[in-house]
Amino acid sequence: MAWGAFAIALLLAFLLQKGVAAVVSVPAFDPFLILALLCGLLAPKYDARIAAWIVGLTQDLGSADALGIHAFTLGLTALLLTYFREVVNVHAWWVRALAVFVAACPGQLIYLLHLHYWTGHASGPLGGLLTQAAVTSLVATALTLLINALPWVMQRRRRFRSVRL
């Protein structure tokens, strides 16, 4: 994995979260989740899991939440996505979208349940938490697949694939 590019992407995600998302106040936009999903799709299995955990730890360090909750949930997301990547054919776009969405939902639900039951910050019924987790996962899935479809990402992925062979 290109760790220098990952560090730049992590810095960009941090600036987006603290700058743009805080000012615009879009609750379903989570650049850290998008970066973890991109790592889960593009990086080798173990690198993706470590990178997603680092993304979560960075999000923990920049937030007022309990230390480790984002590292756990984003690490779980990458773990599920790398598992799905091995089990199903993610070369078909709709299978890739389904795998990314299904991998993103449990981590988001665990985080929202943590907010609701542990800290008491989230309000509303359990169905509202499920809806919020699904909406955040759906937005992250759409943006992840859009970024993944960019030509320079695809070209870089082909180059790495040819080097590994």
N, C-alpha and C positions, 0 to 999 in steps of 0.2 A: 504494500500500500504506500502511496506517496504521502508521507506524513507531513511534509511541508505544505502541500496543497490542503491537507486536512486541517492544519493549524490555521491557515488563512480562511478556510470555510467556517471553522469554529469561531474565529474572531468576527467574521461577517454575520454569523447567526447571533452572536452575543450583541453586536451593534444593532441588528434588526430588532431583537427582542427588547432591548433597553431603550432604543431610540424611536423606531417607527411604531412598533406594536404598543408601546406605552402611550404615545401621543395620539395615535389613531384609535386606540382601544378596540381592537378586533379580538374578541375572546376566543374565537376558533382558530386563530393563526398562531402556530407554534413553530418557529424556525428551528428550534432544537430537535423537535420530533421529526421534522422534515430531513434534517441533516442525519439523524440516526437511521431513518428509513433509507436514505440514499447510501449510507455506509453499508447497511444490511443488504442492499441490492447489488452494489458494485464491488465491494471489497471482498477479499478472501474470507472464509468463514471465521477464523479466529481473530483476524484483524478487525473485522466488522463488529464483532462482539466487544472487543476492547475499546474500539473507537466509540461505539454507542455508550459504553459505560463512562468514558471520558467526557462525552457530550453531556450526559446526565450530571456528572460531577461538576462540570462547569456551570450548568444551569443551577445546581444546588448552591454553588458559591456565590452566584449573583442574585439569589432570591432570599426571601425571608422564611421560606418553608424549612421543614426539618431536613437536616443534612442527610443525604442518602436516598431520599424518596425518588428524586428524578433519576439518579444513577441506577436505582433498582428498576424503575419502570422502563427507562429507555434501554437498559441492558436486557430486560425481559423481551422487549419489542424486537431487538436485534437477534436475540436467541431464537425467537419464534420465526422471524423472517428468514434467517439462515437455514433453519430446519425445513421450512416450507420450500425454500429454494432448492434443497436437495431432493425433496420428495415429489414435488409437482413440476410440471413443465412451465417455467416462468418466461419462456420465450414468446408465448402467446400473450398479447397485451391484456386480454380480459382476465387471464389466470394470474398474471403479475399484479393487476389491480386488486383482484380478490385477495391474493396472498398478502399484499401490503396492508389492505384494510383490516383483514382478520388479525394480522400481527400487531397492528396499532391499537386496536380496541381494548384488549385486556390491560395494557399498561395505563391507558388513559382512564379506564374504569377504576383501576386500583388507586390511581392518584386522586380521582374525584371522591372515592370512598374514604380515602385518607383525610381529605379536606373536610368531608361531611362528618365523619364519626370521630376522628382523632382531634382535629383542631376546631371543629364547629363553624368553619367559615362558610361552607357551602350551605345554602338553604334550599328547601324544596323537597318534593318526594323523590323516591328512588327512581321512578320512571323518568324524571327530569334529569337525573344524573346519567342514566343510560342514554338518553337523547343527546345530552351534551357531549358525552364520550364518543358517540357515533358521529356527531357533526364534526367534532375536532378531528377524528380519525379520517372522515371523508374529505375534509379540506386538505389535510396533510397528504392523503393518498393522491388527490388530484394534482397538488403542487409537486409532489415527488415524481409522479409519472410525467408531468410536464417538463420538469428539469431533466429527468432521465432521457427524454426524447430530444433534447437539444443536440445539435449536430456535433459540437465539440466534445460533449460527454460521450456520445456514441463512438466517435473517432478514437478517443482515449481508451475506451473500453476495448475496442477491437485491437488497438496496439498492444495493450497489456495481455490480451488473450493470445496474440501471436507470439509474444515473448515467452509466455509460459509453456507453449507447445514446444 
